[in-house]
């Protein structure tokens, strides 16, 4: 496994609409095997023709989003403190006392994300029990008011300053969602051998604020099949009952049944399960009660597209410590590569009984 590439992807910075750094990595990794283009939203489209020269092939769209949850600057006050607006689903409880990077036109600056409240020593019981809100936070970048207003612009992105770390068989970083899926897509496209479909590997933008990039790409590309790759919840840690775990680290790649954005096409679900079992690839079935993926943005386009999501189980989602198991990542690469090789055999039509 190319751990250095996974590290580079997860440590790169790019909130929705500002995914430039990740775009460059995807281009570098796939330019030798794909024809690469971009669209007006910023999606990277990696087109790979059938290896066997099949004419009029099915178009298989793979979608993994490049953006991470983060913030943009919305106000700079006279003392140099920055106020922020979330782009993506940050839980305010997970934002306290974090180190951040403010991305200015003159380069990145380190900063501190702090809660605008009295120190613990001065809080009464009611104040201490109050739940924080996004608007209660500010950024201290060590700048005077004059310096901050000159250097920082409204809309500059703010991302978490947290590096990649390996802990035994686990990998953790700030943006496994969804860079580990971008990694899986890249590695599977490299690993797939002969295939009779046209692969449209799309590194999408703006998923975290409404599946926007995938929806636009799916509308333009008109795929015959869509497979999104994304993370999913692995709530297999203390404090959560087992029935709410969704998935577990180390139990294999996750074959999604449904989430709040789509019910996966049942025949595509069966196709992935059959391939996993045939090839001895460890998997688990996922039912996610809330949350969506790029497949949900493509499924209802162009009269309907058979769509599915392959998921990588992840602990501590939408925090700075998103954590995956190396075996689940490898299983995801393996089953996706086998699917690319076999996708042309999929018959996802519905028959009417008795006709």
VENURPE-V637164 format. One record per backbone hydrogen bond with DSSP energy under -0.5 kcal/mol. NH is the residue of the N-H (numbers start at 0). CO is the residue of the C=O. E is the energy in kcal/mol with one decimal. If there is no record, write none. Layout:
nh->[NH | NH]
co->[CO | CO]
e->[E | E]
//
This chain:
nh->[2 | 4 | 5 | 6 | 7 | 8 | 9 | 10 | 11 | 15 | 17 | 21 | 22 | 23 | 24 | 25 | 26 | 27 | 28 | 29 | 30 | 32 | 33 | 34 | 35 | 36 | 38 | 41 | 43 | 44 | 44 | 45 | 45 | 46 | 46 | 47 | 47 | 50 | 51 | 52 | 59 | 59 | 60 | 60 | 61 | 61 | 62 | 63 | 65 | 66 | 67 | 69 | 70 | 71 | 72 | 73 | 74 | 76 | 79 | 81 | 82 | 83 | 84 | 86 | 87 | 89 | 90 | 91 | 93 | 94 | 97 | 97 | 99 | 100 | 101 | 102 | 102 | 103 | 103 | 106 | 108 | 110 | 111 | 112 | 113 | 113 | 115 | 116 | 121 | 122 | 127 | 128 | 129 | 129 | 135 | 136 | 137 | 138 | 139 | 140 | 147 | 148 | 149 | 150 | 151 | 154 | 155 | 157 | 158 | 160 | 161 | 164 | 166 | 169 | 170 | 171 | 172 | 173 | 175 | 177 | 178 | 179 | 180 | 180 | 181 | 182 | 183 | 184 | 185 | 186 | 187 | 188 | 189 | 190 | 191 | 197 | 198 | 198 | 199 | 200 | 200 | 201 | 201 | 202 | 202 | 203 | 203 | 208 | 209 | 210 | 211 | 212 | 214 | 215 | 216 | 217 | 218 | 219 | 220 | 221 | 223 | 224 | 225 | 226 | 227 | 228 | 229 | 231 | 233 | 234 | 235 | 239 | 243 | 244 | 246 | 246 | 250 | 252 | 253 | 254 | 254 | 255 | 255 | 256 | 257 | 258 | 259 | 260 | 263 | 263 | 264 | 267 | 268 | 269 | 270 | 271 | 272 | 273 | 274 | 275 | 276 | 277 | 278 | 279 | 280 | 281 | 283 | 285 | 287 | 288 | 295 | 296 | 296 | 297 | 297 | 298 | 300 | 303 | 304 | 305 | 307 | 309 | 310 | 310 | 311 | 312 | 313 | 314 | 318 | 321 | 321 | 322 | 323 | 325 | 327 | 328 | 329 | 330 | 331 | 332 | 333 | 334 | 335 | 336 | 337 | 338 | 339 | 340 | 341 | 341 | 342 | 344 | 345 | 347 | 352 | 354]
co->[0 | 1 | 1 | 2 | 3 | 4 | 5 | 6 | 7 | 67 | 14 | 18 | 18 | 19 | 20 | 21 | 22 | 23 | 24 | 25 | 26 | 29 | 29 | 46 | 33 | 44 | 42 | 38 | 202 | 36 | 42 | 43 | 200 | 34 | 44 | 45 | 198 | 194 | 194 | 49 | 57 | 197 | 58 | 224 | 59 | 199 | 226 | 201 | 203 | 203 | 13 | 86 | 157 | 84 | 155 | 82 | 82 | 80 | 76 | 138 | 74 | 136 | 71 | 69 | 85 | 87 | 317 | 89 | 90 | 91 | 94 | 112 | 110 | 158 | 108 | 100 | 156 | 101 | 106 | 103 | 101 | 99 | 139 | 97 | 111 | 137 | 135 | 114 | 118 | 119 | 123 | 124 | 125 | 126 | 132 | 133 | 113 | 81 | 111 | 138 | 143 | 144 | 145 | 146 | 147 | 72 | 152 | 70 | 100 | 98 | 159 | 171 | 169 | 166 | 323 | 164 | 321 | 161 | 172 | 175 | 174 | 175 | 175 | 177 | 177 | 178 | 179 | 180 | 181 | 182 | 183 | 184 | 185 | 186 | 187 | 57 | 47 | 196 | 59 | 45 | 198 | 61 | 199 | 43 | 200 | 63 | 201 | 205 | 206 | 206 | 205 | 204 | 210 | 211 | 212 | 213 | 214 | 215 | 216 | 217 | 58 | 58 | 305 | 60 | 307 | 62 | 309 | 311 | 313 | 244 | 233 | 236 | 240 | 241 | 232 | 244 | 247 | 281 | 310 | 252 | 283 | 253 | 308 | 285 | 285 | 261 | 290 | 290 | 256 | 261 | 306 | 264 | 264 | 265 | 266 | 267 | 268 | 269 | 270 | 271 | 272 | 273 | 274 | 276 | 275 | 279 | 252 | 254 | 257 | 286 | 292 | 292 | 293 | 293 | 294 | 294 | 297 | 300 | 298 | 223 | 225 | 227 | 253 | 308 | 229 | 310 | 231 | 322 | 315 | 172 | 318 | 314 | 170 | 168 | 324 | 324 | 325 | 326 | 327 | 328 | 329 | 330 | 331 | 332 | 333 | 334 | 335 | 336 | 337 | 338 | 338 | 341 | 342 | 345 | 350 | 351]
e->[-1.8 | -0.6 | -1.7 | -2.7 | -2.2 | -2.6 | -2.4 | -2.0 | -1.1 | -0.6 | -2.7 | -0.7 | -2.1 | -1.8 | -1.1 | -2.4 | -2.3 | -2.1 | -2.3 | -1.9 | -1.8 | -1.3 | -1.5 | -2.9 | -0.6 | -2.1 | -1.3 | -0.9 | -2.2 | -3.1 | -0.6 | -0.6 | -3.0 | -3.1 | -0.7 | -0.5 | -2.6 | -1.9 | -0.9 | -0.8 | -0.7 | -2.7 | -0.7 | -2.9 | -0.6 | -2.2 | -2.0 | -2.1 | -3.4 | -0.5 | -2.1 | -1.8 | -2.0 | -2.2 | -2.3 | -2.7 | -1.3 | -2.6 | -1.7 | -2.3 | -3.0 | -0.5 | -2.7 | -2.6 | -0.5 | -1.8 | -0.5 | -0.6 | -2.4 | -1.3 | -0.8 | -1.1 | -2.6 | -2.9 | -3.3 | -0.6 | -2.8 | -1.0 | -1.5 | -1.7 | -2.5 | -2.3 | -1.8 | -3.5 | -0.7 | -2.5 | -3.3 | -2.2 | -2.0 | -1.2 | -2.5 | -1.5 | -0.5 | -0.9 | -1.9 | -1.8 | -2.3 | -2.5 | -2.5 | -0.7 | -2.9 | -2.2 | -1.3 | -2.3 | -2.9 | -2.5 | -2.1 | -3.0 | -2.2 | -2.6 | -1.2 | -2.3 | -3.0 | -2.2 | -2.5 | -2.7 | -2.0 | -0.7 | -0.6 | -1.0 | -1.6 | -2.1 | -0.6 | -0.8 | -1.7 | -2.5 | -2.1 | -2.6 | -2.5 | -2.7 | -2.5 | -2.3 | -1.6 | -2.0 | -2.3 | -2.9 | -2.6 | -0.7 | -3.1 | -2.8 | -0.5 | -3.3 | -0.8 | -2.4 | -0.6 | -1.6 | -0.9 | -0.5 | -1.9 | -1.8 | -1.7 | -1.8 | -1.7 | -2.1 | -2.7 | -3.0 | -1.8 | -1.9 | -3.0 | -1.7 | -2.2 | -1.8 | -2.4 | -3.1 | -2.8 | -3.0 | -2.0 | -1.8 | -2.1 | -2.7 | -0.9 | -1.2 | -2.1 | -1.8 | -0.5 | -2.7 | -1.6 | -1.6 | -2.7 | -0.6 | -3.0 | -0.8 | -1.6 | -3.4 | -0.8 | -2.4 | -1.9 | -0.7 | -1.8 | -0.6 | -2.8 | -0.8 | -2.3 | -2.2 | -1.8 | -2.3 | -2.3 | -2.8 | -2.1 | -2.5 | -2.5 | -2.6 | -2.0 | -0.8 | -3.0 | -0.5 | -2.4 | -2.3 | -2.5 | -0.6 | -1.5 | -0.6 | -1.0 | -1.0 | -0.5 | -2.4 | -2.1 | -3.2 | -2.6 | -0.7 | -1.6 | -2.8 | -3.0 | -0.5 | -2.0 | -0.6 | -2.1 | -2.7 | -0.8 | -1.0 | -0.6 | -2.0 | -2.6 | -2.8 | -0.5 | -1.9 | -2.4 | -2.4 | -1.9 | -2.0 | -2.7 | -2.5 | -1.9 | -2.4 | -2.1 | -2.0 | -2.5 | -1.7 | -1.1 | -0.6 | -1.8 | -2.0 | -1.8 | -0.6 | -0.6 | -2.0]
//
